Amino acid sequence: MSKYRPLLMLALLSGALVYYLISLKDIITYQTHSNKPTILGSAEYLKVDALAHNQFVTIRLITDDRAAQAAWMRDLSFRQNYIYFHVQGAPLLVEISDAINTHIKLQPYQQITLSGRLVKTHHSSQYQKLAQFFKNQFHIHQDQELAILQVDVKPQEQIKYSVFVLLCICFIGFNIYYVLHKRNLTR
């Protein structure tokens, strides 16, 4: 049993890393998109069903007075405070971090044009509970799909995802080499 322990540990650790990488699939693929946003126009004419998930967009909108605040980790970032504004006339939430909001100073009933990553909530498990909260608290129809605009999340700006994937691959490769090399030495 002890001679298979390194192989078992490698399999468990590799499985955990692969599972984590799969959970980051959307944000990693988003980093490969063009950094030129798709201009969607006014938010009041948007239909979430017609929008593509995980794209870089620019939208003109008016924020509603309905908002919520949450502190959590998004993707590979540290825990941050995010403010979520509902958009008037659209099934859209605007997610803005406190750090970015100090520069933009987003207020209720403010007309503004914002750019960022558009995420459909039914494609992202981390946003499904937030969408359900908004639907319950703000009387949004339960069958209506919501989208979230992550303000100032631009593709090709965050190299940390590429570095993380590369380090994971190197780590798994090194461990496979080590286990195979050690097995050859013990024969």
N, C-alpha and C positions, 0 to 999 in steps of 0.2 A: 504494500500500500504506500509506503513512504517513497518509493521510486516514481510513483505516479502523481505525487503531491504537486510538484512544479507544473506539470501538465494540466492538472485540475485547476490550480490557481490561475494559470494563464487563460484557460477556457472561461472561467468565471469573470475575470477582469476584462477580457476581450469582449465577452457578451455584454457586460455592463457598458463599456465604451461604445459599442455598436448601437445599443439601445439609446444611449444619450445622443449620439450623432444623428440617429433617425429622428429623434424628437426635435433636433435643430435643423431638419431638412429645409423647412420653409425659409428661415432666415439665411441659411447658407446659399440657397438658390437665389434669394433676393439680392445677395451681394454680387451676383454675376449679371444682373440686369444693367441696362443702359442708365447712365445718370442724367438723362434728359427726361423730365416728367411728362406724363400724358396729361394734357389739359382737359379737365372734365367740365369746366364752366360752373354754372350756379348749382349749388347743392339741392335746391328745392325741386329741381327737375330730375334728380338722380333716381334710378331704380337699381337697388342692390343686386337683383338677379342679373342685370345686364353688365355688371362690372366684373372685371377679372380679379381674382384673389391674388394678393402678394405682388402688387405693382406700385411703382413710384408715380404719384399723381399730384396735380395742383387743382385745388377746388376753391371756389369763391363761396363763402357761407356766412350765415348769421348765427351766432351762438345763442342758445336758449338760457333761461335762468336756472334750468335744472342741471345740477352738477353733482359729482361725487368725487371723493378723494380716497386714494388707496396707496399703501406703501408695500411694494413687492419687488421681486427680482424679475426682470424681463430678459429672457435669453441668457447671455453670458455676462450681464451687467450686475453691479452690486445693487443692493436694495435701495430703491429711490421712491420718492413721493411723486405720484402722478395725479393730475386732475383730469377728470373726464367731463366734458361738456356735451350736452345733447345739442344737435343742430336743428334749428327751426325748419320745419317742412320736409325733413329728410330722415330716413332711418340710419342715421350716421352719428357716431360719437367721436369727439376729438380727444385724443390722449396727448397730454403735454406734461413734461416733467417740470418740477419746480425750477430747475436750473435754466431751462429754456424760457419758462414763463416770466422770469425776472426781466428778460430782454423784450419779449413780445407784450407782456402785461394783458393777457386775454381776459376780457370781462364779459358778463352777460349782455346780450343784445348788441354785440359788437359785430359789424360787418368787416370781414377780413378775408384775404386770400392766403391759404396755407398750402404747403407742400409736405409730402411725407409718404410713408408706406401705408397702403390700403390693405386691411386685413378683414376678411369675412369671418364673422364669429363662428359659424358652423364648421369652418375649416381649421380652427385653432382651439384646441381644448382648453388652453389657459384663459381664453376670453369668454367661454361659454357661460361660466358662472356670473361674470360681470354683465353679460348681456341679459341673463335671466333677472339679475338684480334690477337693471334699468327697466325691463319690461314690467316687473311687479310694482316698482316704486312710482314709475311715471306713466302708468297706464298705456303702455305701448302694446299693440296687438300681439298676442303670444305667438302667432304663426309668422309674423313679420321677421324677416332676417335683418340683422343689424350688421353694419360695417364699422370698423374703427380706423380712424386716420391717426397714425403715429407721427406726430409733428416732428419735422427735422430728422427723420431717419432716412438717410440717403444711401443708395447702393454704392458699392465700391469705396466707401469711406472707412469701413471698419475692418482693418486687416486682422483683427484678433480672431475672427472666425477661421480664416485661412491658416493662421499660425496654430490654432487649436487643433484643427483637423490634421495638419502636418505632424504635430507632436503626437497625436493619438496613433497615427499610422506608424511613425518611428518607434513609439513605445511597443506597439504590438509586434512590429517586425523584429525589434531587438529581443523581445522575449521569446519569440518563435526560434530565432537563431540560437539563443542561449539554451533553450530546452533541447533543441536538436543536437547542438554541440555537446552538451552535458551527457546526453544519452549515448552519443558516439564514444565519449571518453570512458563510460562505465562498462562498455561491452568488452 
